């Protein structure tokens, strides 16, 4: 929380863009050290990792504390992640969905859903198993009583890792974990989720070898990619200034409509959910009051509708490439949230998180091997749970921009089942903690 070297968001944004420029420049090399380096480490991972290094050494920071002239401690935070996730992410989803072939997405088959639900089950059983294992070596780590009980705090992780922020808040409300200790759970959420995302991104660079080991049939994914590539080649043209302005108008016009509509839909459903008599059902449907949920949903729906119009021809002018720029900026802002030294701050809770996520990952790998699912389904199915709508499209588009919508659709589904799954997980965690 100490003040970083740069606190002005304009300067921080410049640092992030220089980082991205460095990644793309070095990744474009066709020989030498960098050529060999990027054969091992994917560029998307570096776009995420370099900002994390800058945060770790104190150059930039997502949040920090400072003193005002009266000697009072003031909390500050960068707005870059908010801007990237609320403005650039939905705009990217619009641009990358314009040329989507909805029928081809459905032709991907049931394996995408199987891997998504496998990821959900991995989170549900991973929490209680982690508590049981860690209690053998450090019972105090999983202890606590009443509203300080660790299992209550871990319930918020279950909500976040199955659904998203709205589900996490719902779990905090349901189980009434001590707010003074809630920060430690948010900290574990950030560290473990970011470590796992980094591992997934590294895996993307080795996806062909992984798919071969899994014995996966990637034909449906390749067919979808080829359809988009062929369509893009068919309508390809050198984009004019008019093309670029119209694409930005479509993207941010949709984002503007999404923000407008989500404000009213979020308020409407918040009131509707509040009117439900059952406390349990109120918490289950609490995600409907999330403005971010509606923003992502509306942006995606509008983009899918536009994909049936002539607007899809803007793929030929580089719509998905423009969307990818926004995604990379989002990746950099996510990387900025990760202080690598945080791993050492609370070893006990981090250990629980690592075991928990390892069970999630292990179950995904086992099921992928059994049903011969491609690594794409494993990676996106996991991130649709753990990362939600902010990171599932990032991972999906790393395979190909045409696949970003798959990540969004699964992530939105995660919001719907997030609280139910988290409650099931918490019941098991409570039982594990009292054994």
C-alpha atoms as one frame of an Amber mdcrd trajectory, in Angstrom:
protein
   0.000   0.000   0.000   3.059   2.307  -0.022   3.014   5.100  -2.598   4.495
   4.046  -5.951   6.888   6.085  -8.064   4.101   7.066 -10.491   0.609   7.853
  -9.223  -0.726   9.830 -12.185  -2.867   7.496 -14.333  -1.739   9.248 -17.509
   1.865   8.337 -16.700   0.936   4.828 -15.558  -0.986   4.273 -18.791   2.106
   5.365 -20.680   4.197   2.814 -18.762   1.681   0.063 -19.612   1.597   1.008
 -23.301   5.409   1.062 -23.494   5.366  -2.397 -21.909   2.915  -3.640 -24.556
   4.938  -2.004 -27.308   8.063  -3.750 -26.026   6.273  -7.124 -26.013   4.958
  -6.758 -29.544   8.279  -5.441 -30.886  10.326  -8.269 -29.382   7.711 -10.873
 -30.320   7.959  -9.785 -33.967  11.636 -10.794 -34.156  12.263 -13.720 -36.511
  15.636 -14.771 -35.098  17.878 -14.448 -32.063  17.098 -14.505 -28.341  13.577
 -13.092 -28.475  12.529 -15.457 -31.257  13.575 -18.406 -29.061  12.114 -16.797
 -25.935   8.609 -16.404 -27.386   8.636 -19.998 -28.552   8.547 -20.866 -24.842
   6.722 -17.915 -23.255   3.641 -16.505 -25.041   3.449 -12.749 -25.645   0.097
 -12.508 -23.847   1.754 -13.773 -20.657   4.491 -11.134 -20.958   1.852  -8.436
 -21.480   0.485  -9.509 -18.102   3.792 -10.217 -16.315   5.770  -7.038 -17.071
   3.193  -4.724 -15.399   3.207  -7.139 -12.424   6.979  -6.628 -12.136   6.536
  -2.840 -12.223   3.962  -3.105  -9.421   6.210  -5.403  -7.387   9.195  -3.019
  -7.512   7.015   0.010  -6.719   6.999   1.822 -10.061   3.194   1.653 -10.359
   0.395   0.341  -8.138  -3.360  -0.356  -8.359  -3.853   1.233  -4.922  -1.790
   2.969  -2.274  -1.965   5.112   0.846  -0.685   8.656   1.291  -0.920  11.460
   3.825  -2.714  14.731   3.139  -1.657  18.126   4.488  -3.521  17.407   7.756
  -1.518  14.243   8.319  -4.522  12.023   7.605  -4.034   8.731   5.767  -5.811
   8.798   2.415  -6.499   5.711   0.292  -5.899   6.142  -3.436  -6.418   3.833
  -6.391  -5.752   3.804 -10.104  -8.817   3.970 -12.347  -7.137   2.226 -15.277
  -8.524  -1.248 -14.547 -12.024   0.211 -14.138 -11.763   2.016 -17.480 -10.347
  -1.061 -19.229 -12.938  -3.470 -17.798 -15.985  -1.180 -18.121 -15.177   0.591
 -21.409 -12.548  -1.323 -23.384 -13.615  -4.894 -22.526 -17.229  -4.566 -23.727
 -16.011  -2.621 -26.782 -13.568  -5.439 -27.555 -16.324  -8.026 -27.193 -18.460
  -6.127 -29.697 -15.650  -5.842 -32.244 -14.607  -9.488 -31.914 -18.179 -10.796
 -32.039 -19.234  -8.911 -35.183 -18.017 -11.698 -37.464 -19.006 -14.598 -35.208
 -20.688 -17.646 -36.676 -23.225 -18.558 -33.979 -24.070 -21.880 -35.608 -20.386
 -22.841 -35.652 -20.116 -22.005 -31.934 -22.992 -24.369 -31.164 -21.243 -26.986
 -33.302 -18.372 -26.960 -30.798 -20.467 -29.538 -28.982 -20.990 -30.490 -25.362
 -17.339 -30.671 -24.316 -17.202 -26.923 -23.662 -20.054 -27.206 -21.131 -18.634
 -30.398 -19.618 -15.301 -28.681 -18.960 -17.045 -25.598 -17.565 -19.045 -27.675
 -15.073 -15.938 -29.712 -14.260 -14.247 -26.439 -13.305 -17.241 -25.571 -11.116
 -17.167 -28.956  -9.369 -13.406 -28.553  -8.898 -13.995 -25.319  -6.969 -16.867
 -26.808  -4.925 -14.870 -29.839  -3.725 -11.474 -28.100  -3.755 -12.294 -25.788
  -0.832 -13.240 -28.461   1.716 -10.396 -30.762   0.624  -7.918 -27.884   0.994
  -9.200 -27.201   4.519  -8.816 -30.869   5.482  -5.270 -31.071   4.112  -4.019
 -27.788   5.570  -5.600 -28.580   8.965  -3.240 -31.565   9.262  -0.179 -29.292
   9.188  -1.587 -26.006  10.485  -4.976 -26.289  12.224  -4.889 -22.641  13.312
  -4.854 -21.545   9.654  -8.317 -23.022   9.069  -9.670 -22.242  12.549 -11.512
 -19.266  13.980 -14.899 -19.090  15.623 -18.233 -17.377  15.033 -17.922 -14.677
  12.357 -14.104 -14.939  12.379 -14.244 -18.554  11.185 -11.946 -18.993   8.182
 -14.499 -21.123   6.331 -16.837 -18.109   6.310 -14.145 -16.011   4.664 -13.334
 -18.745   2.167 -16.998 -18.758   1.133 -16.334 -15.416  -0.577 -13.546 -17.046
  -2.610 -15.967 -19.757  -3.713 -18.408 -17.063  -4.864 -15.704 -15.235  -6.785
 -14.168 -18.351  -8.362 -17.441 -19.831  -9.583 -19.219 -16.613 -10.517 -17.751
 -13.174  -9.985 -17.726 -10.062  -7.844 -21.500  -9.989  -7.344 -21.501 -13.598
  -6.149 -18.530 -12.877  -3.865 -20.427  -9.999  -2.247 -23.506 -12.205  -1.884
 -21.466 -14.812   0.027 -20.089 -12.115   2.329 -23.660 -11.081   3.038 -24.899
 -14.658   3.573 -22.174 -15.844   5.947 -21.388 -12.498   7.620 -17.598 -12.941
   7.676 -15.805 -10.327   9.812 -15.342  -7.307   7.454 -12.083  -6.402   9.219
 -10.572  -9.684   7.996 -12.211  -9.702   4.570  -9.227  -7.927   2.985  -7.087
 -11.049   3.498  -9.576 -13.085   1.445  -9.576 -10.526  -1.364  -5.789 -10.706
  -1.269  -5.834 -14.525  -1.659  -8.378 -14.195  -4.460  -6.116 -11.824  -6.401
  -2.896 -13.803  -5.853  -4.189 -17.306  -6.591  -6.442 -16.315  -9.498  -3.568
 -14.399 -11.106  -1.070 -17.236 -10.622  -3.492 -19.689 -12.216  -4.217 -17.329
 -15.109  -0.470 -16.961 -15.706  -0.097 -20.761 -15.865  -2.977 -20.999 -18.347
  -1.435 -18.302 -20.547   1.893 -20.153 -20.571   0.014 -23.323 -21.526  -1.485
 -21.589 -24.561   2.022 -21.371 -26.010   2.216 -25.166 -25.809  -1.385 -25.914
 -26.780  -0.470 -28.199 -29.692   1.648 -30.456 -27.472  -1.016 -30.415 -24.745
  -3.779 -31.304 -27.230  -1.654 -34.149 -28.555  -1.143 -35.487 -25.010  -4.874
 -35.164 -24.305  -5.672 -36.945 -27.571  -8.053 -34.069 -28.300 -10.090 -33.575
 -31.434  -9.754 -29.874 -32.276 -11.525 -30.084 -35.636 -14.619 -28.130 -34.538
 -12.469 -25.312 -33.135 -10.326 -25.253 -36.278 -13.464 -25.197 -38.458 -14.756
 -22.163 -36.568 -11.392 -20.405 -36.874 -11.151 -21.204 -40.581 -14.664 -19.907
 -41.267 -13.777 -16.577 -39.666 -10.402 -16.436 -41.431 -11.960 -17.198 -44.838
 -14.690 -14.632 -44.268 -12.116 -12.063 -43.180 -10.045 -12.695 -46.312 -13.155
 -12.418 -48.465 -14.085  -8.952 -47.134 -10.528  -7.798 -46.409  -9.688  -4.219
 -47.296  -7.286  -1.503 -46.300  -9.198   0.323 -43.543  -9.936   3.965 -44.203
 -10.334   6.616 -41.528 -14.081   6.301 -42.076 -13.921   2.547 -41.424 -12.014
   3.072 -38.177 -14.399   5.766 -36.957 -17.466   3.666 -37.783 -16.020   0.648
 -35.975 -15.320   2.790 -32.912 -18.843   4.230 -33.196 -20.355   0.729 -33.272
 -18.193  -0.471 -30.375 -18.496   2.456 -28.009 -22.057   3.268 -29.067 -22.952
  -0.244 -27.916 -20.918   0.222 -24.716 -22.763   3.479 -24.052 -26.110   1.759
 -24.564 -24.918  -1.074 -22.328 -24.079   1.334 -19.503 -27.398   3.153 -19.975
 -29.468  -0.033 -19.948 -27.464  -1.783 -17.213 -28.082   1.110 -14.844 -31.841
   0.650 -15.058 -31.796  -3.150 -15.321 -29.452  -3.432 -12.338 -31.678  -1.147
 -10.251 -34.860  -2.922 -11.387 -33.574  -6.390 -10.579 -32.029  -5.216  -7.301
 -35.500  -4.093  -6.206 -37.065  -7.266  -7.596 -34.599  -9.531  -5.798 -35.027
  -7.540  -2.587 -38.787  -8.240  -2.769 -38.280 -12.026  -2.745 -39.412 -13.430
   0.601 -36.774 -16.139   0.913 -33.326 -14.943   1.993 -31.756 -17.936   0.238
 -33.360 -17.139  -3.110 -32.514 -13.442  -2.714 -28.846 -14.331  -2.428 -28.956
 -16.824  -5.299 -30.307 -14.199  -7.691 -28.258 -11.301  -6.339 -26.052 -11.326
  -9.471 -29.008  -9.876 -11.404 -28.448  -6.611  -9.561 -24.879  -6.331 -10.900
 -24.456  -3.570 -13.456 -21.310  -5.254 -14.818 -23.253  -8.470 -15.481 -25.812
  -6.565 -17.550 -23.139  -4.465 -19.297 -21.317  -7.575 -20.559 -24.552  -9.395
 -21.399 -26.078  -6.483 -23.318 -22.866  -5.738 -25.234 -22.585  -9.375 -26.290
 -26.253  -9.665 -27.286 -26.090  -6.482 -29.380 -22.900  -7.718 -31.060 -24.485
 -11.089 -31.865 -27.474  -9.284 -33.431 -25.078  -7.103 -35.465 -23.316 -10.254
 -36.687 -26.440 -10.980 -38.760 -26.161  -7.600 -40.523 -23.691  -5.970 -42.907
 -21.816  -4.709 -39.856 -19.991  -8.053 -39.826 -18.147  -6.946 -42.974 -16.078
  -4.596 -40.811 -14.063  -7.676 -39.869 -12.406  -7.120 -43.239 -11.303  -3.687
 -42.058  -9.739  -5.136 -38.911 -12.540  -5.108 -36.325 -11.116  -8.035 -34.345
  -7.599  -6.554 -34.460  -8.925  -3.319 -32.981 -10.732  -5.349 -30.347  -7.520
  -7.228 -29.573  -5.766  -3.919 -28.825  -8.376  -3.215 -26.144  -7.975  -6.740
 -24.741  -4.208  -6.352 -24.415  -4.676  -3.065 -22.559  -7.050  -4.883 -20.188
  -4.457  -7.643 -19.711  -1.843  -5.037 -18.753  -4.178  -3.445 -16.177  -4.912
  -6.888 -14.699  -1.172  -7.541 -14.478  -0.775  -4.228 -12.675  -3.000  -5.560
  -9.867  -0.536  -8.354  -9.068   2.242  -7.677  -6.551   4.456 -10.774  -6.696
   5.648 -10.195  -3.104   2.059 -10.553  -1.828   2.560 -14.312  -2.012   4.760
 -14.066   1.106   2.337 -11.940   3.148  -0.046 -14.663   4.344   1.502 -18.052
   3.700  -1.247 -20.054   5.438  -4.164 -18.671   3.436  -2.087 -18.755   0.254
  -1.411 -22.444   0.909  -5.158 -23.082   1.145  -5.670 -21.216  -2.128  -2.885
 -23.105  -3.895  -4.213 -26.500  -2.803  -7.746 -25.449  -3.710  -6.758 -24.287
  -7.186  -4.572 -27.378  -7.708  -7.609 -29.603  -7.125  -9.607 -27.490  -9.590
  -6.807 -27.794 -12.154  -6.221 -31.499 -11.524  -9.892 -32.374 -12.004  -9.992
 -30.365 -15.242  -6.919 -32.177 -16.578  -8.341 -35.592 -15.580 -11.704 -34.999
 -17.254 -10.086 -33.424 -20.340  -7.935 -36.541 -20.697 -10.919 -38.865 -20.235
 -13.191 -37.128 -22.764 -10.300 -35.969 -24.998 -11.287 -32.319 -24.718  -9.019
 -29.700 -26.316  -6.903 -27.447 -24.099  -9.059 -24.552 -25.316 -12.087 -25.956
 -23.475 -10.003 -26.626 -20.362  -8.519 -23.117 -20.283 -11.724 -21.230 -21.088
 -13.883 -23.480 -18.894 -11.581 -22.762 -15.968 -11.354 -19.007 -16.531 -15.119
 -18.710 -17.043 -15.297 -19.876 -13.417 -12.218 -18.393 -11.765 -11.743 -15.227
 -13.794 -15.266 -14.486 -15.003 -16.174 -12.109 -17.806 -13.013 -10.032 -17.368
 -10.524 -12.800 -18.162 -12.377 -15.645 -19.930 -12.539 -13.641 -23.215  -8.820
 -12.809 -22.839  -7.901 -16.487 -22.683 -10.344 -17.417 -25.454  -9.118 -14.754
 -27.873  -5.519 -15.849 -27.262  -6.444 -18.976 -29.238  -8.180 -16.859 -31.896
 -10.240 -13.612 -31.787 -13.249 -15.489 -33.179 -13.388 -17.576 -30.001 -13.753
 -14.678 -27.536 -17.535 -15.005 -27.525 -17.258 -18.582 -26.217 -15.483 -17.235
 -23.138 -18.134 -14.562 -22.615 -21.079 -16.952 -22.903 -19.568 -19.382 -20.383
 -18.599 -16.571 -17.995 -22.138 -15.156 -18.021 -23.396 -18.656 -17.258 -20.956
 -18.704 -14.326 -22.645 -15.640 -12.829 -25.971 -17.484 -12.901 -24.776 -20.515
 -10.925 -22.088 -18.785  -8.875 -23.985 -18.293  -5.625 -25.652 -21.730  -5.666
 -22.304 -23.446  -6.256 -20.593 -21.317  -3.603 -23.246 -22.174  -0.999 -22.730
 -25.892  -1.704 -18.966 -25.405  -1.369 -19.345 -23.468   1.895 -21.541 -26.146
   3.478 -18.786 -28.691   2.734 -16.092 -26.316   4.024 -17.949 -25.794   7.290
 -18.211 -29.553   7.760 -14.498 -29.949   6.955 -13.488 -27.233   9.411 -15.469
 -28.834  12.267 -14.177 -32.380  11.791
